[in-house]
Amino acid sequence: MDARTTSERLRGAARRTVRDARLPSGPALRPTRRAWQFDALVALVLGIATVYYGIDNVDNVVVREIAPGVEIVIPRPAGPGGLALMVTLAAVASGALALRRRYPLAVLCVVTAATLATPQSVMRLTFYAFIIAVYSAAVYSPYRVAALAALPVSVVLVGTSGNPVTPIVPNEYIALLILVPMAVAAVGLRTWRLRTDEGRARLSVLEREQAEALRRAVEHERARIARELHDVVTHNVSVMIIQAGAARKIMKTSPEEAGEALLAVEAGGRAAMTELRHVMGLLTMADEGEATDEGADLAGTAVVPAPQPGLDQLEALVGRVRDTGLPVDLAVTGSPRPLPPGVELAAYRVVQEALTNTVKHASGAAAAVTVEYGPERLRVEVTDTGGHPGAGPGSGRGLIGLRERLAVYDGTLDTGRRLTGGYRVEALIPLEAP
């Protein structure tokens, strides 16, 4: 039972080995044009050298002393047949090296066969090609199992063939065989250093690109914060200016109404500070503490930033604007539903910016705010009837900021004068189906 199990395991291992030998461990190498040119040059130079060696040794007889007083006679191939054989073997072995990167195992088989067919007296015809073929199969073959099996087989076949007394490589070539690997190693080391330098250069370029991307991101964030500050401060300060001016005019005739106006100024200032505190909190870490108002300073506690305003705070916003003397109607149609905080903030800023512009540039006008919840989009419209020009023309940064804010959510902003007089601001923001 044990012997049968062992034999079955051996057969299974053999089948797996054969199967693995047929499967590549990676994709076949696709040599570059430069690699093709280099291999063709190597094949050409080696082919010329070995063919010349074969022609030069036709009909030669070599007497070699293998020991003191012991000489052997080594005849080399003679006649036209010998010449044709040597030239053919040299051309086949050297020419196959042109494909050593693309088909390394096939080249090794061809060169090994040519080496085995080469007479021992002229082994140099194919021996150097055999060395290059062995190296190429070890380095470039994607069939790792097949390569590991073929390399020792080829070396053993070539090493045990022929007359062991006859040296394959003459003594004068020993120094060459030592220096060539050293030169190859030096070239490889230099190539490695060049590639390392190139890698460092690419890394430096990548670091510079990342630094530039970070700088652009910082600039973009600063611009976003600047737009946020504009949205937060401009509205409340404009309302405060209107209320303070009204209080100044009626201070002597109607002290109670003047006091209410000043209370509205105070409320607008507190609202501005609260939202300003939240925006500035974006620039600091939460554990560093937030800015404190007067009451918080007295109590010694930090102020938690208020949440970003949303559509549920439109009533309060419209109420503050009404306190300035601007009649504002608010209409909400459709089925109100929870929306992403960013979408609600964008819609709130649209209403805030439009009403601020009406207070600043259309004194005596009446405004209307419409919020429409649709199945696929949110529509926000602010219109006014036109009035007397107040402050000078604006910079337009507020509307530019609104367009960029809405673009984040694929929204659009349409602004312009109405045919019946006044101004109209409409924002459309796509929504997901409820």
Secondary structure, 3 states (H helix, E strand, C coil): CHHHHHHHHHHHHHHHHHHHHHCCCCCCCCCCHHHHHHHHHHHHHHHHHHHHHHHHCCCCEEEEEEECCEEEEEECCCHHHHHHHHHHHHHHHHHHHHHCCCCHHHHHHHHHHHHHHCCHHHCHHHHHHHHHHHHHHHHHCCCHHHHHHHHHHHHHHHHHCCCCCCCCCCHHHHHHHHHHHHHHHHHHHHHHHHHHHHHHHHHHHHHHHHHHHHHHHHHHHHHHHHHHHHHHHHHHHHHHHHHHHHHHHHCCCCHHHHHHHHHHHHHHHHHHHHHHHHHHHCCCCHHHCCCCCHHHHHHCCCCCCCCCCCHHHHHHHHHHHHCCCCCEEEEEEECCCCCCHHHHHHHHHHHHHHHHHHHHHCECCCEEEEEEECCCEEEEEEEECCCECCCCCCCCHHHHHHHHHHHCCCCEEEEEECCCCCEEEEEEEECCCC
